Amino acid sequence: MESIVELIKEVQHKKGGQLITCILKMLNGTTSEQVVKIYTFLFDKCIRVYIQMISKWIYEGIIEDKFQ
C-alpha cells in the first residue's frame, strides 16, 4: 500500500509523457513482484492511450491532446 501512496505523490499534477515517464521510473525502481504488477498495469494503460494519440497524429494528421 505504501508503494501506491508513493506513486500517487509522484504523479500528482503530471500529464502525458511526464506521467508515463514517472510511472516507468517507479516501475524500474522497485523489486517487489506485487508492486511491479501494479505499476506495469498502470503503465500499460497509460502508454496505450498515448500511443493511440501519437498514431492518430502520424497516420491521420489529427492532434487530439485534451491537456494541450
C-alpha positions in Angstrom: 0.0 0.0 0.0 2.9 2.3 0.7 4.0 2.0 -2.9 0.7 3.2 -4.2 0.8 6.2 -1.9 4.3 6.9 -3.1 3.2 6.6 -6.7 0.3 9.0 -6.2 2.5 11.6 -4.6 5.0 11.3 -7.5 2.4 11.6 -10.3 0.4 14.4 -8.9 -0.1 17.2 -11.5 1.7 15.2 -14.2 0.2 14.6 -17.6 1.1 12.9 -20.9 4.7 12.0 -21.3 5.6 13.2 -17.8 3.1 10.8 -16.3 4.4 7.9 -18.3 8.0 8.7 -17.5 7.2 8.9 -13.8 5.4 5.6 -13.7 8.2 3.9 -15.7 10.9 5.3 -13.2 8.8 4.0 -10.3 8.4 0.6 -12.1 12.2 0.3 -12.7 12.9 1.3 -9.1 11.0 -1.5 -7.4 11.8 -5.2 -6.8 8.5 -6.2 -5.2 6.7 -8.6 -7.5 3.3 -7.3 -6.4 4.3 -3.6 -6.9 5.8 -4.4 -10.3 2.4 -5.9 -11.4 0.5 -2.9 -10.3 2.9 -0.4 -11.9 3.1 -2.5 -15.1 -0.7 -2.5 -15.3 -0.9 1.3 -14.8 2.0 1.9 -17.3 0.3 -0.3 -19.9 -3.0 1.6 -19.6 -1.3 5.0 -19.9 1.0 4.1 -22.8 -1.8 2.6 -24.9 -3.7 6.0 -24.7 -0.5 7.8 -25.6 0.4 5.6 -28.5 -3.2 5.9 -29.9 -2.9 9.7 -29.8 0.5 9.7 -31.5 -0.6 7.2 -34.1 -3.6 9.3 -35.0 -1.3 12.3 -35.4 1.2 10.4 -37.5 -1.2 8.5 -39.8 -4.2 10.8 -39.9 -2.7 14.2 -39.2 -5.1 14.8 -36.3 -3.9 16.0 -33.0 -6.2 15.2 -30.1 -4.5 16.4 -27.0 -7.1 17.1 -24.3 -4.5 18.5 -22.0 -2.6 20.7 -24.5 
